[in-house]
């Protein structure tokens, strides 16, 4: 097994104009963070960062998600302006989902986080530093 080199992380700081607000109980960012950082929210957003998907594609992509949870997650992300729902007027009818511009902006930040989680999951779960 290849030894990992210890990297000293750079300190990250919130911008001064949001540093105090995000920690307050009534801050709206808490609701947004809840929507986008839920297990299914992150996975659906990252799947859509790969391109437009139909309902069944998203259901297969996010293994283990129930129909109810997929519907709820998509509705929430659509309401938040991150996902676009486009019903196709064909027979049989189908719906395509894609990211809005804001959704693309968000996934540019989420994809590195998901990649980091994937790369480090085994060590973290094994209790290794």
RABEL-V947805 format. One record per run of one state. SS is the DSSP state (alpha for helix, beta for strand, coil for the rest). FROM is the first residue (numbers start at 0). LEN is the number of residues. If there is no record, write none. Layout:
# RABEL-V947805
SS,FROM,LEN
SS,FROM,LEN
This chain:
# RABEL-V947805
coil,0,15
alpha,15,4
coil,19,1
alpha,20,3
coil,23,5
alpha,28,8
coil,36,2
alpha,38,11
coil,49,3
beta,52,2
alpha,54,7
coil,61,5
alpha,66,13
coil,79,3
beta,82,6
coil,88,5
beta,93,6
coil,99,1
alpha,100,25
coil,125,4
